[in-house]
Amino acid sequence: MDIGIVALLLVGVYCFFELVGWQTRMMTSRTTRRAEDMYGQYADPARRQRPHARERGGERRDEPVNDRSSRV
């Protein structure tokens, strides 16, 4: 019985390390997606952005602020 408990504990530790390794590989893998490309998909609608911008002393713009095509 004691050997079974030790074996079960070792299998549990092994599975934990496999799961952590898999998650680490998934989170650190290379991707072609950039935050700048994805922001437009998740941005608030214009009617919700204007009040937030006014509260913080700014203004909402329709064009992207950090446009890569404008760099020299």
PyRosetta script that sets phi, psi and omega in degrees:
from pyrosetta import init, pose_from_sequence

init()
pose = pose_from_sequence("MDIGIVALLLVGVYCFFELVGWQTRMMTSRTTRRAEDMYGQYADPARRQRPHARERGGERRDEPVNDRSSRV")
pose.set_psi(1, -40.4)
pose.set_omega(1, -179.8)
pose.set_phi(2, -64.2)
pose.set_psi(2, -35.4)
pose.set_omega(2, 179.0)
pose.set_phi(3, -67.1)
pose.set_psi(3, -37.0)
pose.set_omega(3, 178.7)
pose.set_phi(4, -64.5)
pose.set_psi(4, -40.1)
pose.set_omega(4, 179.4)
pose.set_phi(5, -66.8)
pose.set_psi(5, -42.7)
pose.set_omega(5, 178.5)
pose.set_phi(6, -63.6)
pose.set_psi(6, -43.5)
pose.set_omega(6, 179.2)
pose.set_phi(7, -62.7)
pose.set_psi(7, -42.7)
pose.set_omega(7, 178.7)
pose.set_phi(8, -63.7)
pose.set_psi(8, -40.1)
pose.set_omega(8, 177.3)
pose.set_phi(9, -63.9)
pose.set_psi(9, -43.6)
pose.set_omega(9, 178.7)
pose.set_phi(10, -64.2)
pose.set_psi(10, -40.4)
pose.set_omega(10, 177.5)
pose.set_phi(11, -64.3)
pose.set_psi(11, -40.1)
pose.set_omega(11, 178.0)
pose.set_phi(12, -63.5)
pose.set_psi(12, -43.0)
pose.set_omega(12, 178.3)
pose.set_phi(13, -64.6)
pose.set_psi(13, -42.9)
pose.set_omega(13, 178.6)
pose.set_phi(14, -60.7)
pose.set_psi(14, -45.7)
pose.set_omega(14, -180.0)
pose.set_phi(15, -63.7)
pose.set_psi(15, -38.6)
pose.set_omega(15, 178.1)
pose.set_phi(16, -61.2)
pose.set_psi(16, -47.2)
pose.set_omega(16, -179.7)
pose.set_phi(17, -66.2)
pose.set_psi(17, -35.5)
pose.set_omega(17, 175.8)
pose.set_phi(18, -64.1)
pose.set_psi(18, -43.0)
pose.set_omega(18, 179.7)
pose.set_phi(19, -65.0)
pose.set_psi(19, -43.9)
pose.set_omega(19, 179.0)
pose.set_phi(20, -64.3)
pose.set_psi(20, -41.1)
pose.set_omega(20, 178.4)
pose.set_phi(21, -64.0)
pose.set_psi(21, -41.9)
pose.set_omega(21, 178.9)
pose.set_phi(22, -63.7)
pose.set_psi(22, -44.2)
pose.set_omega(22, -179.4)
pose.set_phi(23, -65.1)
pose.set_psi(23, -39.2)
pose.set_omega(23, 178.4)
pose.set_phi(24, -63.0)
pose.set_psi(24, -42.4)
pose.set_omega(24, 178.4)
pose.set_phi(25, -64.1)
pose.set_psi(25, -39.2)
pose.set_omega(25, 179.8)
pose.set_phi(26, -67.8)
pose.set_psi(26, -40.1)
pose.set_omega(26, -176.2)
pose.set_phi(27, -76.1)
pose.set_psi(27, -24.4)
pose.set_omega(27, -176.5)
pose.set_phi(28, -108.7)
pose.set_psi(28, 9.6)
pose.set_omega(28, -179.4)
pose.set_phi(29, -73.1)
pose.set_psi(29, 153.5)
pose.set_omega(29, 178.9)
pose.set_phi(30, -68.4)
pose.set_psi(30, 148.7)
pose.set_omega(30, 178.6)
pose.set_phi(31, -144.3)
pose.set_psi(31, 156.1)
pose.set_omega(31, 177.4)
pose.set_phi(32, -93.9)
pose.set_psi(32, -7.0)
pose.set_omega(32, -179.2)
pose.set_phi(33, -81.8)
pose.set_psi(33, 138.4)
pose.set_omega(33, 177.6)
pose.set_phi(34, -120.3)
pose.set_psi(34, 155.1)
pose.set_omega(34, 179.6)
pose.set_phi(35, -60.5)
pose.set_psi(35, -37.4)
pose.set_omega(35, -179.1)
pose.set_phi(36, -64.0)
pose.set_psi(36, -35.3)
pose.set_omega(36, -179.5)
pose.set_phi(37, -74.0)
pose.set_psi(37, -33.1)
pose.set_omega(37, -174.7)
pose.set_phi(38, -87.3)
pose.set_psi(38, -18.3)
pose.set_omega(38, -173.5)
pose.set_phi(39, -60.2)
pose.set_psi(39, -41.3)
pose.set_omega(39, -178.2)
pose.set_phi(40, -60.4)
pose.set_psi(40, -28.6)
pose.set_omega(40, -179.7)
pose.set_phi(41, -73.2)
pose.set_psi(41, -26.7)
pose.set_omega(41, -173.5)
pose.set_phi(42, -114.5)
pose.set_psi(42, 7.5)
pose.set_omega(42, -178.2)
pose.set_phi(43, -70.7)
pose.set_psi(43, 151.1)
pose.set_omega(43, 174.5)
pose.set_phi(44, -67.8)
pose.set_psi(44, 153.5)
pose.set_omega(44, 174.7)
pose.set_phi(45, -62.4)
pose.set_psi(45, 159.4)
pose.set_omega(45, -176.2)
pose.set_phi(46, -57.2)
pose.set_psi(46, -38.2)
pose.set_omega(46, -177.6)
pose.set_phi(47, -66.1)
pose.set_psi(47, -25.7)
pose.set_omega(47, 177.1)
pose.set_phi(48, -88.9)
pose.set_psi(48, -24.7)
pose.set_omega(48, -179.4)
pose.set_phi(49, -74.8)
pose.set_psi(49, -36.3)
pose.set_omega(49, -176.5)
pose.set_phi(50, -58.9)
pose.set_psi(50, -48.5)
pose.set_omega(50, 179.6)
pose.set_phi(51, -62.6)
pose.set_psi(51, -38.7)
pose.set_omega(51, 178.8)
pose.set_phi(52, -63.9)
pose.set_psi(52, -41.1)
pose.set_omega(52, -180.0)
pose.set_phi(53, -66.2)
pose.set_psi(53, -41.7)
pose.set_omega(53, 179.2)
pose.set_phi(54, -64.1)
pose.set_psi(54, -39.9)
pose.set_omega(54, -180.0)
pose.set_phi(55, -62.4)
pose.set_psi(55, -31.8)
pose.set_omega(55, -175.2)
pose.set_phi(56, -100.9)
pose.set_psi(56, 10.1)
pose.set_omega(56, 175.1)
pose.set_phi(57, 78.9)
pose.set_psi(57, 17.9)
pose.set_omega(57, 179.8)
pose.set_phi(58, -117.0)
pose.set_psi(58, -166.7)
pose.set_omega(58, 177.1)
pose.set_phi(59, -139.5)
pose.set_psi(59, 149.7)
pose.set_omega(59, 179.0)
pose.set_phi(60, -83.0)
pose.set_psi(60, 136.1)
pose.set_omega(60, 179.0)
pose.set_phi(61, -117.1)
pose.set_psi(61, 145.6)
pose.set_omega(61, 177.9)
pose.set_phi(62, -82.5)
pose.set_psi(62, -27.4)
pose.set_omega(62, -179.2)
pose.set_phi(63, -92.7)
pose.set_psi(63, 150.6)
pose.set_omega(63, 179.3)
pose.set_phi(64, -67.0)
pose.set_psi(64, 143.8)
pose.set_omega(64, -178.1)
pose.set_phi(65, -75.6)
pose.set_psi(65, -45.8)
pose.set_omega(65, -178.2)
pose.set_phi(66, -103.5)
pose.set_psi(66, 75.4)
pose.set_omega(66, 179.8)
pose.set_phi(67, -85.4)
pose.set_psi(67, 121.5)
pose.set_omega(67, -178.5)
pose.set_phi(68, -67.7)
pose.set_psi(68, -24.5)
pose.set_omega(68, -178.1)
pose.set_phi(69, -73.5)
pose.set_psi(69, -17.9)
pose.set_omega(69, -178.9)
pose.set_phi(70, -86.9)
pose.set_psi(70, -4.3)
pose.set_omega(70, 178.9)
pose.set_phi(71, -76.1)
pose.set_psi(71, 146.4)
pose.set_omega(71, -179.3)
pose.set_phi(72, -98.6)
pose.dump_pdb("model.pdb")
